[in-house]
Amino acid sequence: MTIQQILLRHWGHAHFRPLQEDIIHAVLAGNDTLALMPTGGGKSICFQVPAMAKEGICIVISPLIALMKDQVENLKAKGIQAMSITSAMNKREIDIAFDNCVHGNYKFLYLSPERLATDIARVRIRKMNVNLVAVDEAHCISQWGYDFRPSYMKIADLRDLHPNVPILALTATATPEVAIDIQKKLLFKKENLLRKSFERKNLAYMVIKEEDKMNRLLKIATKINGSGIVYVRSRKKTLDIADFLHRGKVSADFYHAGLEAHVRDAKQEAWIKNQTRVIVCTNAFGMGIDKPDVRFVVHLDLPDCLEAYFQEAGRAGRDEEKSFAILLHNDSDKIEMDHNLKMSFPPVEEIRKVYQALANYFQIPIGAGQGSTFEFDLSDFCSHYSLNHLVVYNALKFLEKESYLSMTDAFFQPSRIHMTVNKEEIYKFQVEHTSYDEFIKLILRSYSGVFDGYVKIAEQELGKRIGKSVDEIRKLLSELEKLQMLSYAPQTEKPKITFLGERVEAKNIYISPEHYQTRKKKTEERMNGMMNYVESKTKCRSVMLLSYFGETDSYRCGICDFCLERNKLELSNLEFENVTGQVKDILARNPLSLSELVDAVKNSSEDKTIKVIQWLIDNEKIIQDGHHKLNWHR
């Protein structure tokens, strides 16, 4: 089939979006490719279609288990064989899954970068007929990126296993510096960057200074029709603000990673189906959700950087209808941002203290623990050792960056079982152990494929059919596992921590001073970039964002808060730039009074010149000294 036929058959689209086809052709020609596409630009199509067009399996590297899970389920719904291997699976499950990818007809295998580094992954991947390696969220490979993950540095090792297989790296948030670094770290044979403009012509960026953020939010949600997302930094705020909106007659709900999986899924589904209009959430919400008709995204708290802001704001207006990205700020936000910076870089002694507590918490002796994975309850851990949540989280991130451990995000993994004996042995067991006979028959009637591999089960459903409680069902499954009839993996939804090396003495934990200071400096630069964006009154918001991501030839959007004020002047851009340029040059030489300045400007009517000068004064580009002289504010 042609790539157009594949697109139509499996995705129902007659045409590719801009740049998708160019990326696909580059990959099919065997070229390593870095694709820069904005959030909602259709990145997954760029690796899924060429993988379907070639014999073999595509390996997809992704840092987010929840995103892997969503993509695998979407592919399966289209009749495409796909699977993910995650830390929530036990060793036997992982073994079977890898075997299926080697010998079966699977087209996609989703892995975390940490999983990729294991011996079993390398041995099995070498045996696979790999047609493409897709690296999602590729900015994570760069130490200059905003979400650096050391495990991404190991991805290039795949070159040793399959030297002729092209790599497609994808991201929505790479600055020019990061784009170059991604290609170097992935050992591209030659530079090959394909980018779609990040410009969103339908999206109006608004930055509003507001002391009473809550009431301004209510006005926004009341005035703008359609779906909305409100981003905040804390879980408690999600509930409080959703309640506030609800009292203001706005249909709203809250969402954060601390909720149980089925609750999160229900809230997300109600919002997608427009049963809930506004979702108030932390940044745990939105990744992988492609809801086209979001009319507004509001940030009540400042994101740490423009990369995060651009990605979250970009969830509005994917249907290309007019939408709003609104950021509310006040003077206290700068104080909070400085506090967050301090908390993000705990002293090295504090990091060592967290490592020591972690080893005690999981009872790992010195010299042991390499490769061990544990479910991790952050709240319980902090409570147990009287530690600050934010300090612990950031200490763990540093330990991860120095490759002492890895952390996975929390996601729901249902219970699974696998019959570890053959049908004849299970029949013999039923005859000899009649107390289990009815239950085993129920399992075999309810679930097919239990002898071939792990299948998902629901203890509650089994209990209903046999008249037992969930706890009784779990007890029966555990007993059958002890009797070596089956393997039982109970459901989980907690994040996990894996110790990548043997436990060392805390005093020997090494945090590179150079890396520590470099990361701190880069973080400060990104935070300053965020503050400059917020505080700027003299440049189009869209132009500022595009310039940050390397697009330096963009034209003002005409619909952001800056442009709307500029539009009131009723001057063309050429007229405005002409007067502004002259005023800057004139005042750089000598301060002048208003009348002297107006007279000094050439090729512009007095009325238009005064309008521009007044605008420059209002926006603090021109200031007045004690002698009523005007100066250009440097």
Order of alpha helices (4+ residues) and beta strands (2+ residues): alpha-alpha-beta-alpha-beta-alpha-beta-alpha-beta-alpha-alpha-beta-alpha-beta-alpha-beta-beta-alpha-beta-alpha-beta-alpha-beta-beta-alpha-beta-alpha-alpha-beta-alpha-alpha-beta-beta-alpha-alpha-beta-alpha-alpha-beta-beta-alpha-alpha-alpha-alpha-alpha-alpha-beta-beta
